[in-house]
Amino acid sequence: TSPIAWLRTRFYYLLIRLYFDQEFSVEEFTRGAKQAFSVVSKLLSQRKLDLLDELVSAEVLQVLKEKISLLPDSHRDALAADIDAIMYTTEGDVRIYYDDDGIKFVSILMRFWYLNGANLPDEVPGETKVFQIVFGDESTKEKRHLLTANYEFQREFTEGAKPDWTITRIEHPRLLE
């Protein structure tokens, strides 16, 4: 990320702590986001969408139901991310906004890079190269793909609202399109 984007996100995190949640911690949020990403991605790959009701917004869940049913098995398998296979995580964007009724929201877009051993072709739709990493020697080599995913987390900070983060966007580029 650029230094300006890094500074902007840190400024938004400061605003969250000052005006919404004095105990907000970037490190704790990132840990929770990684765990949520791992759980949700595994449930997606297993087509257990009914277990996502409390974690994912209704709008996103409806879109996922349509897309998951059309995926080939190899792409569906590639959605799953073990928490230990997450190689890198970063914030993409942080937004604070109010709607016309005075409801306060915070959205944080998280980007994840993870290793997955699904049997994907070297080239996936969209003519984008999937990075491959080979572990082991020639006789026992194990091929892994370095894949990315973007998950947006949203929380309402209006007085009396539940203190839960909900996933309002799920993107697995080249897999879930």
C-alpha positions as CSV (number, residue, x, y, z in Angstrom):
1,T,0.0,0.0,0.0
2,S,1.1,3.6,-0.6
3,P,2.2,5.7,2.4
4,I,-0.9,8.0,1.9
5,A,-3.3,5.1,2.0
6,W,-1.5,3.7,5.1
7,L,-1.8,7.1,6.8
8,R,-5.5,7.4,5.8
9,T,-6.4,4.0,7.3
10,R,-4.5,4.8,10.5
11,F,-6.4,8.1,10.7
12,Y,-9.8,6.3,10.3
13,Y,-8.7,3.8,13.0
14,L,-8.1,6.7,15.3
15,L,-11.5,8.1,14.5
16,I,-13.1,4.7,15.3
17,R,-11.4,4.6,18.6
18,L,-12.3,8.2,19.5
19,Y,-15.9,8.3,18.3
20,F,-17.2,4.7,18.1
21,D,-15.3,2.1,20.1
22,Q,-12.6,3.1,22.5
23,E,-11.4,-0.5,22.8
24,F,-11.0,-1.0,19.0
25,S,-7.7,-2.6,18.1
26,V,-6.4,-3.1,14.6
27,E,-4.5,-6.2,15.6
28,E,-7.5,-7.8,17.3
29,F,-9.8,-6.9,14.3
30,T,-7.2,-8.4,11.9
31,R,-7.0,-11.6,13.9
32,G,-10.8,-11.8,13.9
33,A,-11.1,-11.0,10.2
34,K,-8.5,-13.8,9.4
35,Q,-10.5,-16.3,11.4
36,A,-13.8,-15.2,9.9
37,F,-12.3,-15.4,6.4
38,S,-11.0,-18.9,7.1
39,V,-14.4,-20.2,8.4
40,V,-16.5,-18.5,5.7
41,S,-14.2,-19.6,2.9
42,K,-14.3,-23.2,4.1
43,L,-18.1,-23.2,4.4
44,L,-18.3,-21.7,0.9
45,S,-16.2,-24.5,-0.5
46,Q,-18.3,-27.1,1.2
47,R,-21.5,-25.4,0.0
48,K,-22.8,-25.0,3.6
49,L,-24.3,-21.6,2.9
50,D,-27.1,-22.1,5.5
51,L,-24.4,-21.8,8.2
52,L,-23.4,-18.3,7.0
53,D,-26.6,-16.5,8.0
54,E,-25.1,-14.7,11.1
55,L,-21.8,-14.0,9.4
56,V,-22.7,-12.7,5.9
57,S,-25.3,-10.1,4.9
58,A,-28.5,-11.4,3.3
59,E,-27.7,-9.7,0.0
60,V,-24.3,-11.3,-0.3
61,L,-25.6,-14.6,0.7
62,Q,-28.2,-14.6,-2.1
63,V,-25.5,-13.8,-4.7
64,L,-23.3,-16.5,-3.3
65,K,-26.0,-19.1,-3.6
66,E,-26.3,-18.4,-7.3
67,K,-22.6,-18.4,-7.9
68,I,-21.6,-21.4,-5.8
69,S,-24.0,-23.7,-7.6
70,L,-22.4,-22.9,-10.9
71,L,-18.7,-23.4,-9.9
72,P,-16.7,-26.4,-11.0
73,D,-15.3,-28.5,-8.1
74,S,-11.8,-27.3,-8.6
75,H,-12.8,-23.6,-8.2
76,R,-15.0,-24.4,-5.2
77,D,-12.1,-26.3,-3.6
78,A,-9.8,-23.3,-4.2
79,L,-12.1,-21.0,-2.1
80,A,-11.1,-22.8,1.2
81,A,-8.4,-21.1,3.2
82,D,-6.9,-22.7,6.3
83,I,-5.9,-20.0,8.8
84,D,-2.3,-21.3,8.8
85,A,-2.2,-21.0,4.9
86,I,-3.0,-17.2,5.0
87,M,0.3,-15.7,3.9
88,Y,-0.5,-12.0,4.1
89,T,-3.3,-9.8,5.2
90,T,-3.8,-6.1,4.7
91,E,-6.5,-3.4,4.9
92,G,-7.8,-2.2,1.6
93,D,-10.1,0.6,2.6
94,V,-11.8,1.9,5.7
95,R,-15.0,3.9,5.5
96,I,-17.1,5.6,8.1
97,Y,-20.5,6.8,7.1
98,Y,-24.0,7.8,8.3
99,D,-27.2,7.1,6.5
100,D,-30.2,9.5,6.3
101,D,-31.7,8.1,9.5
102,G,-28.6,8.8,11.6
103,I,-27.4,5.2,11.6
104,K,-23.6,5.0,11.9
105,F,-21.5,2.3,10.0
106,V,-17.9,1.4,9.7
107,S,-16.7,-0.7,6.8
108,I,-13.2,-2.3,6.6
109,L,-12.1,-4.1,3.4
110,M,-9.6,-6.8,4.1
111,R,-7.3,-8.4,1.5
112,F,-6.0,-11.9,2.0
113,W,-3.4,-13.9,0.2
114,Y,-3.5,-17.6,0.9
115,L,-2.0,-20.9,-0.3
116,N,-4.3,-23.6,-1.6
117,G,-3.6,-27.0,-3.1
118,A,-6.7,-27.2,-5.2
119,N,-6.3,-28.8,-8.7
120,L,-6.6,-25.6,-10.7
121,P,-5.4,-25.2,-14.3
122,D,-2.3,-23.1,-14.9
123,E,-4.5,-20.5,-16.5
124,V,-7.8,-19.6,-15.0
125,P,-10.6,-17.6,-16.6
126,G,-9.7,-14.0,-17.4
127,E,-6.3,-15.1,-18.7
128,T,-4.6,-14.3,-15.4
129,K,-1.7,-16.4,-14.3
130,V,-2.2,-18.2,-10.9
131,F,1.0,-18.2,-8.9
132,Q,2.2,-21.7,-8.1
133,I,4.6,-22.8,-5.5
134,V,6.1,-26.3,-5.5
135,F,7.1,-28.0,-2.2
136,G,9.3,-31.0,-2.1
137,D,11.6,-32.8,-4.6
138,E,10.6,-34.0,-8.0
139,S,9.2,-37.3,-6.8
140,T,7.0,-35.9,-4.1
141,K,6.3,-32.3,-5.2
142,E,3.2,-30.6,-4.0
143,K,1.8,-27.8,-6.0
144,R,0.1,-24.9,-4.2
145,H,-1.5,-21.8,-5.7
146,L,-1.2,-18.4,-4.1
147,L,-4.7,-17.0,-4.3
148,T,-6.3,-13.7,-3.2
149,A,-9.6,-12.8,-1.6
150,N,-11.3,-9.5,-0.6
151,Y,-13.8,-9.5,2.3
152,E,-15.5,-6.4,3.5
153,F,-16.6,-6.3,7.1
154,Q,-19.3,-3.8,8.3
155,R,-20.5,-2.9,11.8
156,E,-23.2,-0.6,12.9
157,F,-22.3,1.7,15.7
158,T,-25.7,3.2,16.4
159,E,-26.8,3.2,20.0
160,G,-28.3,-0.2,20.9
161,A,-27.0,-2.0,17.8
162,K,-25.5,-5.4,18.1
163,P,-21.7,-5.2,18.3
164,D,-21.2,-7.7,15.5
165,W,-19.2,-7.4,12.3
166,T,-21.0,-8.7,9.2
167,I,-19.4,-9.6,5.9
168,T,-20.9,-7.4,3.2
169,R,-18.7,-8.3,0.3
170,I,-16.9,-11.4,-0.8
171,E,-14.6,-11.5,-3.8
172,H,-12.4,-14.4,-4.8
173,P,-11.0,-13.0,-8.1
174,R,-10.9,-15.5,-11.0
175,L,-12.7,-18.1,-8.9
176,L,-16.0,-16.7,-7.8
177,E,-17.1,-14.6,-10.7
